Amino acid sequence: MSAEHVPTDIKFHEPVLLRSGHTGISAISTLAQARDLLRDGWPDTRGKWYYAANRACADAVDGRSSVHIARRIFVYAVEESRLQA
């Protein structure tokens, strides 16, 4: 039996705010935005929560976990890398 596929454009219940550049703030509002940032825009500092967030986002896309859990772990990764706004 195959896992249910969850659309990556599903919105988080609340955006994750993070620093962008020297004075800007970005709002990550969807699973797709979180995955894109983790893949292509993350700083070189990558700790355990970065890797956990990648897994959680992939699991949410594959229907093995909830988007709520992926968001929570993404927030931990943002805090770990000191990207929070």
N, C-alpha and C positions, 0 to 999 in steps of 0.2 A: 504494500500500500504506500502511495507517495504522500509526502507531506504537503499540506496546503500552502500555496504560494501567497505571501503577503506583499501587496504593492509597496515599493520603496518610497512612494511619495506620500505615504500616510503621515499625517501630522502628529507631532508630539502633543501631549495635553498642555504643555507649557514650553515655550522656546527656551533654549539654553543660550545664555548670553556669555560672550567671550570677547577678549580684547582682540582688536584687529588693527595692526599697524601701531603707530605711536599714540594716537589719540582716538581711534575709532572703536566702535563696538559692533560686533556681528551677532545676529540672532540665528541660531540653528533651529529650524522649526520642523524639519522632517527627517525621517530615517535616511533618505537619499542624501540630504545635505550632510548629515553626520558621517555617513560612509565616505562621501567624497572628501571631506576634510581629513578623515583618518587616512585615506589612501594617498591624497595628493597635497595636502596643506599642513600636515602636522610637523611640528619642529623635530629636530634630530633627537631630542630628549624623549625617549620612549620607555616607559616603565611598565609594570605589570598590568596597570589599568588600561593602558593603550591597547595592549594585546587582548585583554579581556573584552574591551569595547568592540574591537574588530570581530571577535567571535560572537559576541552578543548581537551585533547588527546582522551578521550573516545568519545566525539562528533565527532572528526575527523575520528576515526575508524568506527563509525556508519554512517558516511556520512552526519551528521547534521551540520558540520562545516568544514572549510578548514584546511589543514595541515599548511598553512601559518599562520593562526590565532593561532593554537596550538603552533607553534614554538614561536611566539611573546609572548604569555602568559608564556610559559616555560622560556623564557629569563627573564621575570619579576620575576619569581620565583627564578631563579638562582641569580639574583641581590639582591632580598629580603633576601636570605639566605647567601649572601656574598660569593658565590661560583665562581663568575666570575674570569676568568684568567687575 
